[in-house]
Amino acid sequence: MTGPVSERTETEHRAQASLLGLVLLIGIVSVSIIGVLLVGSAAMNELEGSIGVQNAEHAMREVDVRLSQVAFSANDAHTLDFTGQNGNVEVTSNGKMIISMAGGSNQSCREEIAFGSIHYRGKNGATVAYQAGGVWKKTEGGSVMLSPPDMQYRNGTFSLQMVNVTGSASGSVRKLRASKDVTASRAASKEFREAFQGCNPPENATLTVQSNYYEAWADFFRSHVETGSVTTDHGNETVTMSIVMSGATTSGGNQSIKVDHDATVTTELLSTEISGTTTDTVCTDWSWWGCEDYETIYYKLNAPINMRVNVGDETYRPWGDVNGTGTAIEKDVNDPTDDGTYLDGPTASSEYRTFTANVSAGENISVGATGYEIQGYDKDAYTEIALNGYTWRSVRTTDAGDVTANIVVDADGSDGQNEGNVVVLADGDEVPNYGSANVEQRNMSQVLGHRMNESGYLRLDQNEFVLVYELSCSNVTTADIGTSTCGSGDPDYNDAVVLVTIEETGRVGAAENFRFHVTMNQVRVESKSS
């Protein structure tokens, strides 16, 4: 038989139960807090990683701008700033591009181009990289392009401005110093140019890129090259673009250009630069005591030039003040005040001084020229130009003197005159003496612009040719450059420059124009302490 429970014992039991409940409550709250902290920490880490990668994207785009300035401009050194990034920055050299061309009458050509990268790896595992002139991003879902590499494709012609990053950096890097190796860049560019020169145009070509970002490269190729087929190899992390084409249709030589199929030919007069100078000193501030201030007026005196375009057996004189034949002054193409009112030929244009005509298969195209001395000029008939640090009054000649050079091109090579005074240049050829004879003249770099690289080699489409002329004196060749045969600075072969473009009849963006232009820019990066 159980006796009655004392009031004290019952009270103790209730106290113990309350204490146990409190302990359990504290335990539950503690576990909940720990769980919240763990989940919150993971979420914060993920958020922090995402924000870090976004910041790295902005930083890498800035790196793209800075490295472009180092690679493609006169700024041969720059600081790359990664301050504030929480991930790791690393310079690697595990990317490459392989270009293979074969077919036709050419031997097989293959060139492997290595390129390094600057990688940023965030805490969430995502990476952002500068590679081969572009900015790329890779996550668990794949890779994407943030900004494109400097690759252009037009009418079958590829132009690649590659940037190869070398050096060493790893870890929590704050700043890198980037500098261009000019000597190595020129040597590599020359190597690629010579490697591809003998293989253009091929019957087929492939371009393979091996990269951690190969999927993004594949998307880039698909969106930029409509005529190519693109395949990926996930195992080797490569993308390959293949293109099929056919052979060449034009050829240059003997100061003329021969076409193999019916076509249209367009000649564009890019420049005329045979001239002399004189000055006048005039008073700009008179007082009772005389002239207080003077001004020097610089005059550019333009010697007369006549041009003739020969297409097969036809000769055209497309530019000048009169239609058809005329005097040396009437047909002067070096008159800065000429508005091109009268033009001769099937489709001649004064706006760009172009001339277009049909040409039959097997026919030759050439452009003859005649230069004259200045017999008289009109200082009041001028066009004002700014050139090489001076403001010039470019004046017209009123009277032509003796002939300085008369260039007659004979495609058969028998009856030509002064044919050494004109040079026909194609893609990859070196421009002769691309300086200028006088300060009032544009040099070849200024005339040709993007058509010539910094080393003085032409960058043309396969169907384009540049003709350069020496009109200061007769019977010279490029071997006379630097000898002052024609006087100080001459021959310089910048007295006239003509661009000739051949377009085959019925072809639009023909694959025969396929070319590869590769320019390599070597940039070294290294850690910078401050």
Backbone torsions as a table, in degrees:
resi	resn	phi	psi	omega
1	MET	NA	132.7	-178.1
2	THR	-93.3	135.1	-178.1
3	GLY	-83.6	171.7	178.7
4	PRO	-65.7	141.1	179.6
5	VAL	-81.9	135.7	-177.9
6	SER	-74.7	154.0	179.6
7	GLU	-63.1	-31.6	-179.9
8	ARG	-68.8	-42.8	-179.3
9	THR	-63.9	-43.4	-179.8
10	GLU	-62.3	-39.2	178.9
11	THR	-64.0	-39.6	179.3
12	GLU	-63.4	-41.6	-179.9
13	HIS	-62.3	-41.5	-179.5
14	ARG	-65.8	-36.5	179.2
15	ALA	-65.9	-40.7	179.3
16	GLN	-64.7	-40.5	179.8
17	ALA	-63.7	-41.8	179.0
18	SER	-62.8	-41.9	179.2
19	LEU	-63.3	-42.8	179.8
20	LEU	-63.4	-41.0	178.6
21	GLY	-63.0	-39.7	178.6
22	LEU	-64.3	-41.1	178.5
23	VAL	-63.0	-44.5	179.2
24	LEU	-62.5	-40.2	179.5
25	LEU	-63.4	-43.9	177.9
26	ILE	-61.4	-40.4	179.8
27	GLY	-63.4	-44.0	-179.7
28	ILE	-63.0	-44.7	179.6
29	VAL	-62.9	-40.8	-179.2
30	SER	-63.6	-45.7	179.1
31	VAL	-61.1	-40.8	179.8
32	SER	-63.8	-42.5	180.0
33	ILE	-63.6	-43.6	179.2
34	ILE	-61.3	-43.1	179.1
35	GLY	-61.7	-43.7	178.3
36	VAL	-62.2	-42.2	179.5
37	LEU	-63.0	-42.5	-179.8
38	LEU	-64.6	-49.4	179.7
39	VAL	-63.8	-43.4	179.6
40	GLY	-64.0	-38.0	178.6
41	SER	-64.0	-43.5	178.6
42	ALA	-63.1	-43.0	179.1
43	ALA	-64.3	-41.1	178.9
44	MET	-64.6	-40.6	177.9
45	ASN	-62.6	-41.8	179.4
46	GLU	-64.8	-43.7	178.3
47	LEU	-64.0	-43.1	178.9
48	GLU	-62.0	-40.9	178.5
49	GLY	-64.4	-40.9	179.6
50	SER	-65.1	-44.3	178.4
51	ILE	-62.9	-39.7	179.0
52	GLY	-61.3	-40.8	179.8
53	VAL	-68.7	-39.7	176.9
54	GLN	-61.2	-43.1	176.6
55	ASN	-63.1	-37.9	179.2
56	ALA	-65.7	-35.0	176.8
57	GLU	-59.8	-46.6	178.3
58	HIS	-63.4	-41.9	-179.7
59	ALA	-64.4	-39.5	-177.6
60	MET	-72.5	-30.9	174.1
61	ARG	-65.1	-37.4	175.9
62	GLU	-67.1	-37.1	174.9
63	VAL	-60.6	-41.4	177.9
64	ASP	-57.2	-45.5	179.6
65	VAL	-63.3	-46.6	-177.3
66	ARG	-65.1	-43.6	-179.7
67	LEU	-68.0	-32.3	174.9
68	SER	-64.0	-38.8	176.8
69	GLN	-64.8	-38.2	178.4
70	VAL	-68.8	-43.7	-172.8
71	ALA	-76.8	-37.7	-167.6
72	PHE	-116.3	3.2	-179.6
73	SER	-133.0	-173.1	-178.0
74	ALA	-77.2	-11.1	178.3
75	ASN	-78.2	93.5	-171.4
76	ASP	-86.5	7.1	177.4
77	ALA	-153.8	144.6	179.6
78	HIS	-153.4	158.4	173.8
79	THR	-100.3	130.9	177.5
80	LEU	-101.7	119.6	-170.7
81	ASP	-102.5	118.3	175.1
82	PHE	-113.8	18.8	-179.5
83	THR	-58.2	135.2	179.3
84	GLY	92.2	-4.8	178.1
85	GLN	-86.1	138.3	-177.6
86	ASN	-99.1	-5.3	-179.9
87	GLY	-93.1	-167.9	-179.4
88	ASN	-104.9	139.1	177.2
89	VAL	-109.4	134.9	-176.8
90	GLU	-144.0	140.0	173.4
91	VAL	-99.9	123.0	-178.8
92	THR	-123.8	166.6	-179.6
93	SER	-135.0	49.1	-174.0
94	ASN	-111.3	17.2	177.5
95	GLY	-108.4	154.0	176.0
96	LYS	-159.5	156.5	176.0
97	MET	-125.5	133.1	-180.0
98	ILE	-118.1	121.7	177.9
99	ILE	-110.7	123.6	179.9
100	SER	-125.0	130.6	179.1
101	MET	-133.8	139.6	-177.8
102	ALA	-155.8	164.2	173.0
103	GLY	110.3	172.3	-179.0
104	GLY	68.0	-145.1	178.9
105	SER	-90.6	6.2	-176.2
106	ASN	-96.0	151.8	171.7
107	GLN	-75.9	159.9	179.6
108	SER	-65.9	140.3	178.6
109	CYS	-125.7	138.3	178.9
110	ARG	-145.3	130.7	179.5
111	GLU	-136.0	132.9	178.9
112	GLU	-107.1	126.3	-176.5
113	ILE	-116.1	112.2	178.5
114	ALA	-85.4	145.0	174.0
115	PHE	-143.5	138.7	177.2
116	GLY	-92.2	174.2	-175.7
117	SER	-142.2	158.3	169.2
118	ILE	-111.5	114.9	-175.8
119	HIS	-106.9	141.8	168.1
120	TYR	-118.2	125.3	178.1
121	ARG	-112.8	119.3	-179.8
122	GLY	-82.4	171.6	-179.0
123	LYS	-67.1	-21.4	179.3
124	ASN	-90.0	6.5	176.8
125	GLY	91.4	-11.5	178.6
126	ALA	-72.7	149.2	179.0
127	THR	-125.9	146.7	172.6
128	VAL	-126.4	136.6	-174.1
129	ALA	-141.4	147.5	164.5
130	TYR	-97.0	122.7	-175.5
131	GLN	-148.6	124.8	174.3
132	ALA	55.1	32.2	177.7
133	GLY	92.0	-0.7	178.0
134	GLY	-121.6	170.3	176.7
135	VAL	-118.5	132.6	-171.3
136	TRP	-132.7	155.5	179.7
137	LYS	-136.6	139.2	179.5
138	LYS	-131.0	129.7	176.0
139	THR	-129.1	-173.8	177.6
140	GLU	-61.8	-26.7	-178.9
141	GLY	-83.4	-3.9	-179.3
142	GLY	126.9	-165.6	-177.3
143	SER	-119.1	150.2	178.3
144	VAL	-136.4	157.3	176.8
145	MET	-94.8	129.4	177.2
146	LEU	-94.5	-36.5	172.0
147	SER	-147.9	142.6	-170.4
148	PRO	-77.8	155.3	170.7
149	PRO	-71.6	167.3	-178.5
150	ASP	-84.6	74.6	177.4
151	MET	-127.2	126.9	179.3
152	GLN	-120.0	145.6	178.1
153	TYR	-132.1	123.9	179.3
154	ARG	-147.1	122.0	177.5
155	ASN	50.8	41.5	176.5
156	GLY	86.3	2.3	-178.4
157	THR	-107.6	124.5	176.4
158	PHE	-98.7	133.8	172.9
159	SER	-122.7	115.5	-177.1
160	LEU	-114.6	119.0	172.6
161	GLN	-103.5	89.6	-174.6
162	MET	-83.2	145.7	174.0
163	VAL	-123.2	117.4	178.8
164	ASN	-104.1	113.0	-179.9
165	VAL	-91.0	124.7	176.7
166	THR	-122.5	169.1	178.9
167	GLY	123.5	-169.5	-178.1
168	SER	-142.6	131.4	174.3
169	ALA	-163.4	139.8	-178.2
170	SER	-159.2	142.7	175.1
171	GLY	103.8	-153.9	-176.7
172	SER	-82.4	74.0	-176.3
173	VAL	-83.5	137.7	178.1
174	ARG	-100.6	-41.8	-178.6
175	LYS	-141.5	144.3	174.4
176	LEU	-124.2	147.3	174.6
177	ARG	-105.4	125.7	-179.7
178	ALA	-111.2	131.7	179.2
179	SER	-140.5	145.4	-177.5
180	LYS	-90.1	135.5	173.0
181	ASP	-94.7	93.7	-173.5
182	VAL	-63.1	-43.3	-178.1
183	THR	-62.3	-47.3	179.6
184	ALA	-65.4	-36.3	179.6
185	SER	-63.3	-45.8	-179.3
186	ARG	-67.4	-39.7	179.5
187	ALA	-63.6	-43.3	179.9
188	ALA	-66.6	-41.8	179.0
189	SER	-62.4	-40.8	178.1
190	LYS	-65.1	-40.5	179.1
191	GLU	-60.7	-45.5	-179.5
192	PHE	-67.4	-40.4	-179.8
193	ARG	-61.5	-45.2	-179.9
194	GLU	-69.0	-33.0	-179.5
195	ALA	-66.6	-36.9	-176.1
196	PHE	-92.2	-18.3	-172.3
197	GLN	-60.4	-38.5	-178.3
198	GLY	-79.8	-3.9	-175.2
199	CYS	-113.9	10.5	-179.5
200	ASN	-105.0	133.1	-3.7
201	PRO	-92.9	142.9	179.2
202	PRO	-89.2	173.7	173.4
203	GLU	-86.1	-27.0	177.8
204	ASN	-151.5	156.5	-179.2
205	ALA	-150.9	149.0	174.7
206	THR	-132.1	144.8	176.5
207	LEU	-127.6	116.3	-177.4
208	THR	-115.3	132.4	177.1
209	VAL	-118.0	127.1	173.4
210	GLN	-106.6	120.0	-172.9
211	SER	-163.1	152.7	171.9
212	ASN	-62.0	-18.7	-176.7
213	TYR	-110.5	32.9	-173.5
214	TYR	-60.0	-33.3	179.7
215	GLU	-65.6	-39.4	177.3
216	ALA	-69.2	-37.1	174.3
217	TRP	-59.9	-40.4	179.3
218	ALA	-61.3	-44.3	177.8
219	ASP	-62.4	-38.3	178.8
220	PHE	-63.2	-46.5	179.3
221	PHE	-62.1	-43.7	-178.2
222	ARG	-62.4	-35.3	-176.8
223	SER	-85.2	-18.2	-174.9
224	HIS	-110.0	-17.2	-176.9
225	VAL	-128.1	98.4	-174.3
226	GLU	-71.1	-29.3	-174.1
227	THR	-87.8	-3.7	-176.1
228	GLY	-98.2	153.2	171.7
229	SER	-103.5	135.4	-171.8
230	VAL	-119.5	129.5	176.6
231	THR	-130.2	152.3	179.0
232	THR	-121.2	148.9	174.9
233	ASP	-120.9	100.4	-174.7
234	HIS	-66.8	-32.2	-178.6
235	GLY	-65.0	-40.6	-179.0
236	ASN	-98.6	-0.1	-178.8
237	GLU	54.1	54.5	179.1
238	THR	-129.1	155.8	170.9
239	VAL	-129.5	137.5	-177.7
240	THR	-126.6	128.9	174.6
241	MET	-110.1	128.7	-178.0
242	SER	-118.1	139.7	179.0
243	ILE	-135.8	138.4	177.8
244	VAL	-112.4	135.3	-179.3
245	MET	-146.1	-174.7	-179.9
246	SER	-126.2	-166.3	-167.4
247	GLY	-88.5	-175.8	-176.1
248	ALA	-77.6	160.6	-177.8
249	THR	-126.5	-8.2	-179.5
250	THR	-134.2	157.9	177.7
251	SER	-148.0	144.0	179.3
252	GLY	-110.2	154.8	177.9
253	GLY	160.1	155.7	178.9
254	ASN	55.3	37.9	178.5
255	GLN	61.9	15.3	176.5
256	SER	-137.6	169.5	-178.5
257	ILE	-124.1	129.2	-178.7
258	LYS	-108.8	136.6	177.8
259	VAL	-104.3	144.9	-178.6
260	ASP	-97.8	-14.0	178.9
261	HIS	-137.0	159.1	174.5
262	ASP	-54.6	137.9	-173.7
263	ALA	-157.8	175.9	167.9
264	THR	-112.3	142.9	179.8
265	VAL	-117.9	133.3	176.6
266	THR	-119.3	123.7	174.7
267	THR	-108.2	131.6	-179.7
268	GLU	-123.7	121.1	178.6
269	LEU	-80.8	102.8	-175.6
270	LEU	-79.1	-33.8	-173.0
271	SER	-163.7	147.0	166.1
272	THR	-131.3	125.9	-171.1
273	GLU	-139.1	38.6	173.9
274	ILE	-98.7	120.9	-169.1
275	SER	-161.8	170.8	171.0
276	GLY	-135.7	-177.1	-178.0
277	THR	-137.3	158.7	169.1
278	THR	-154.1	167.2	-178.7
279	THR	-135.8	155.4	169.7
280	ASP	-126.1	143.0	174.2
281	THR	-111.0	121.2	-177.6
282	VAL	-123.3	151.0	179.3
283	CYS	-84.6	132.7	179.3
284	THR	-110.4	-5.5	-177.9
285	ASP	-150.3	101.1	178.7
286	TRP	-95.7	147.2	173.3
287	SER	-138.7	-179.2	178.1
288	TRP	-61.4	-25.2	-176.9
289	TRP	-93.8	0.5	-179.7
290	GLY	121.8	-158.9	-176.9
291	CYS	-81.4	125.2	-178.8
292	GLU	-93.2	-25.8	-176.4
293	ASP	-148.4	145.5	-177.1
294	TYR	-120.7	158.1	173.2
295	GLU	-132.7	134.8	176.4
296	THR	-96.7	125.9	177.4
297	ILE	-102.0	126.2	-178.6
298	TYR	-100.9	127.1	-179.5
299	TYR	-111.3	134.2	171.2
300	LYS	-103.4	117.0	-177.0
301	LEU	-98.1	114.9	-172.8
302	ASN	-95.2	115.6	179.8
303	ALA	-73.0	144.3	-177.5
304	PRO	-65.0	141.3	175.2
305	ILE	-135.6	133.1	171.7
306	ASN	-113.2	141.2	-178.2
307	MET	-124.1	146.7	177.8
308	ARG	-134.4	132.6	177.8
309	VAL	-105.1	122.2	-179.5
310	ASN	-106.4	119.0	178.2
311	VAL	-121.9	107.6	-174.3
312	GLY	61.1	-125.0	179.8
313	ASP	-92.7	0.3	-177.6
314	GLU	-97.2	142.8	175.5
315	THR	-121.6	129.0	-180.0
316	TYR	-119.3	145.4	173.7
317	ARG	-119.7	80.4	-163.6
318	PRO	-76.3	-17.5	-172.5
319	TRP	-124.6	148.9	177.7
320	GLY	145.5	-173.0	-177.0
321	ASP	-87.6	-13.6	-178.9
322	VAL	-131.3	156.3	177.7
323	ASN	-81.6	137.9	179.6
324	GLY	78.7	-148.3	-179.7
325	THR	-77.2	162.2	179.7
326	GLY	-171.2	-175.6	178.9
327	THR	-73.9	169.8	179.7
328	ALA	-59.3	-36.3	179.8
329	ILE	-75.4	-39.4	-179.4
330	GLU	-65.6	-30.4	-179.4
331	LYS	-104.5	18.2	-177.9
332	ASP	-69.8	121.1	177.4
333	VAL	-95.9	0.8	179.6
334	ASN	-106.8	25.3	178.8
335	ASP	-92.5	111.6	-176.6
336	PRO	-68.9	-15.2	-179.8
337	THR	-98.9	2.3	-176.7
338	ASP	-72.1	128.3	177.6
339	ASP	-96.8	1.4	176.3
340	GLY	65.7	36.8	-177.4
341	THR	-62.6	-43.2	-179.2
342	TYR	-105.7	126.6	-178.3
343	LEU	-134.2	147.8	-175.8
344	ASP	-119.7	135.6	175.1
345	GLY	129.9	169.4	-177.6
346	PRO	-57.8	-52.5	179.4
347	THR	-142.4	80.8	179.4
348	ALA	-100.4	145.4	-178.0
349	SER	-128.8	133.6	179.1
350	SER	-84.5	-22.8	-174.0
351	GLU	-61.4	-46.5	-179.8
352	TYR	-116.9	9.5	-176.6
353	ARG	51.9	55.1	177.7
354	THR	-109.8	158.7	179.0
355	PHE	-146.7	130.3	-177.2
356	THR	-126.1	137.0	178.4
357	ALA	-148.9	161.2	176.3
358	ASN	-83.4	147.4	178.4
359	VAL	-136.9	139.4	-177.5
360	SER	-92.8	156.6	179.9
361	ALA	-56.1	134.0	178.1
362	GLY	90.5	-9.0	-179.3
363	GLU	-84.6	160.1	-179.9
364	ASN	-109.1	152.3	177.6
365	ILE	-123.9	133.9	175.5
366	SER	-147.8	162.5	179.1
367	VAL	-130.4	113.4	178.0
368	GLY	-90.9	164.0	-178.3
369	ALA	-153.4	152.2	175.9
370	THR	-133.5	130.0	176.7
371	GLY	-108.3	148.8	-177.7
372	TYR	-130.3	155.1	171.7
373	GLU	-75.0	161.6	177.8
374	ILE	-89.8	117.4	178.6
375	GLN	-95.7	-33.5	178.5
376	GLY	-161.6	156.0	-177.9
377	TYR	-148.2	162.5	-177.4
378	ASP	-116.6	106.8	-177.6
379	LYS	-66.6	-19.8	-179.5
380	ASP	-86.0	-9.5	177.6
381	ALA	-106.9	93.6	-173.7
382	TYR	-146.3	163.6	170.1
383	THR	-122.3	131.2	-177.4
384	GLU	-84.8	131.0	180.0
385	ILE	-134.6	151.9	174.4
386	ALA	-109.0	125.0	-175.2
387	LEU	-155.5	129.8	174.1
388	ASN	54.0	39.7	175.2
389	GLY	85.7	3.4	179.8
390	TYR	-124.3	156.0	169.2
391	THR	-105.4	120.8	-173.0
392	TRP	-111.1	144.0	164.7
393	ARG	-96.3	103.4	-176.7
394	SER	-85.0	109.2	-169.3
395	VAL	-105.9	156.8	-179.8
396	ARG	-90.3	151.1	175.1
397	THR	-86.7	136.6	179.5
398	THR	-99.5	-25.1	-179.4
399	ASP	-137.7	129.2	178.7
400	ALA	-89.0	139.3	176.9
401	GLY	-94.8	-145.9	-178.0
402	ASP	-70.4	157.4	176.6
403	VAL	-70.9	129.2	176.4
404	THR	-91.3	-34.1	176.7
405	ALA	-161.4	134.3	176.4
406	ASN	-122.6	111.7	-175.5
407	ILE	-100.2	117.7	175.2
408	VAL	-120.7	119.5	-178.0
409	VAL	-99.1	124.5	175.5
410	ASP	-110.9	115.4	-176.3
411	ALA	-60.4	-28.0	179.7
412	ASP	-81.4	-10.8	175.4
413	GLY	79.6	20.6	-175.1
414	SER	-114.4	-37.2	-173.2
415	ASP	-117.3	24.9	-179.7
416	GLY	-78.1	161.0	175.9
417	GLN	-129.3	132.3	176.6
418	ASN	50.9	39.6	-177.7
419	GLU	-67.7	-20.1	175.3
420	GLY	-71.4	-12.6	179.9
421	ASN	-80.3	-5.3	176.8
422	VAL	-129.2	141.0	-179.8
423	VAL	-126.9	130.8	176.4
424	VAL	-96.0	123.7	-176.4
425	LEU	-119.6	142.2	177.8
426	ALA	-118.8	179.2	-179.6
427	ASP	-54.7	134.8	178.1
428	GLY	87.1	-9.6	178.7
429	ASP	-76.8	150.3	177.2
430	GLU	-83.3	133.0	178.9
431	VAL	-76.8	126.0	-177.9
432	PRO	-67.8	127.1	173.6
433	ASN	43.3	68.6	-173.3
434	TYR	-80.3	24.8	168.0
435	GLY	-87.9	-155.3	176.3
436	SER	-142.1	156.3	-177.1
437	ALA	-76.4	-37.2	-173.3
438	ASN	-132.7	159.5	-176.2
439	VAL	-69.3	-23.1	-179.1
440	GLU	-83.8	1.3	-176.5
441	GLN	-109.1	145.9	170.5
442	ARG	-74.0	142.7	174.4
443	ASN	-88.4	176.7	-173.9
444	MET	-66.7	-31.1	177.3
445	SER	-64.9	-40.2	178.6
446	GLN	-69.5	-34.9	-178.7
447	VAL	-74.4	-46.3	-172.7
448	LEU	-86.5	-25.1	176.5
449	GLY	56.6	-124.9	-175.6
450	HIS	-66.8	-12.1	-179.5
451	ARG	-77.7	-5.6	179.7
452	MET	-133.3	135.4	179.3
453	ASN	-84.8	178.2	-174.1
454	GLU	-67.4	-16.7	179.9
455	SER	-92.4	-0.3	177.7
456	GLY	90.7	18.1	178.1
457	TYR	-106.4	143.8	-176.9
458	LEU	-74.8	144.6	173.0
459	ARG	-122.9	91.5	-175.4
460	LEU	-122.3	160.4	167.4
461	ASP	-71.7	161.8	-175.9
462	GLN	-62.6	-29.1	-177.3
463	ASN	-94.3	16.1	178.8
464	GLU	-113.9	144.7	176.9
465	PHE	-138.0	146.0	176.5
466	VAL	-114.6	131.2	176.5
467	LEU	-110.2	127.7	179.4
468	VAL	-118.7	144.3	-168.9
469	TYR	-127.4	145.0	168.3
470	GLU	-114.8	115.1	-174.8
471	LEU	-119.6	7.9	-179.4
472	SER	-77.6	-28.4	179.2
473	CYS	-156.3	167.2	-174.4
474	SER	-94.7	164.0	169.7
475	ASN	55.2	53.4	174.9
476	VAL	-123.0	165.0	173.6
477	THR	-136.2	175.2	178.6
478	THR	-64.1	-18.3	177.3
479	ALA	-67.5	-18.1	-179.2
480	ASP	-86.7	-4.0	180.0
481	ILE	-62.0	132.8	179.7
482	GLY	89.8	-3.9	-178.7
483	THR	-97.7	-6.8	-176.9
484	SER	57.5	35.4	179.1
485	THR	-58.7	-36.3	-178.5
486	CYS	-100.5	13.0	-174.9
487	GLY	113.1	-174.3	-175.3
488	SER	-61.3	120.0	176.1
489	GLY	84.3	-10.9	-177.7
490	ASP	-109.8	151.0	2.1
491	PRO	-76.2	143.4	178.2
492	ASP	-123.0	-8.3	176.6
493	TYR	56.4	40.6	172.4
494	ASN	-127.3	15.3	-177.1
495	ASP	-68.4	-29.0	173.3
496	ALA	-153.6	144.9	178.9
497	VAL	-134.1	128.2	-177.7
498	VAL	-126.0	136.5	174.5
499	LEU	-106.1	126.8	177.9
500	VAL	-113.6	127.6	179.9
501	THR	-122.8	130.0	-179.9
502	ILE	-108.9	125.0	175.9
503	GLU	-121.8	118.0	-179.9
504	GLU	-66.6	141.7	-178.7
505	THR	-63.5	131.3	176.3
506	GLY	80.7	6.7	-179.1
507	ARG	-114.0	134.7	176.7
508	VAL	-125.3	118.2	-178.4
509	GLY	57.4	44.9	-175.2
510	ALA	-61.0	143.3	-179.2
511	ALA	-66.6	-18.1	-179.8
512	GLU	-63.3	-16.1	179.9
513	ASN	-82.1	6.7	-173.9
514	PHE	-62.5	128.3	176.2
515	ARG	-146.8	156.8	171.4
516	PHE	-118.2	121.8	171.3
517	HIS	-111.5	118.7	-179.6
518	VAL	-122.6	121.8	173.4
519	THR	-116.7	124.3	-177.9
520	MET	-103.4	131.5	175.8
521	ASN	-119.1	115.2	-178.0
522	GLN	-91.5	119.3	-179.5
523	VAL	-123.3	126.1	179.7
524	ARG	-102.6	134.0	177.5
525	VAL	-121.3	146.8	178.3
526	GLU	-152.3	156.5	-177.8
527	SER	-62.2	143.2	179.0
528	LYS	-119.9	130.7	-173.5
529	SER	-71.2	-30.8	-177.8
530	SER	-145.6	NA	NA
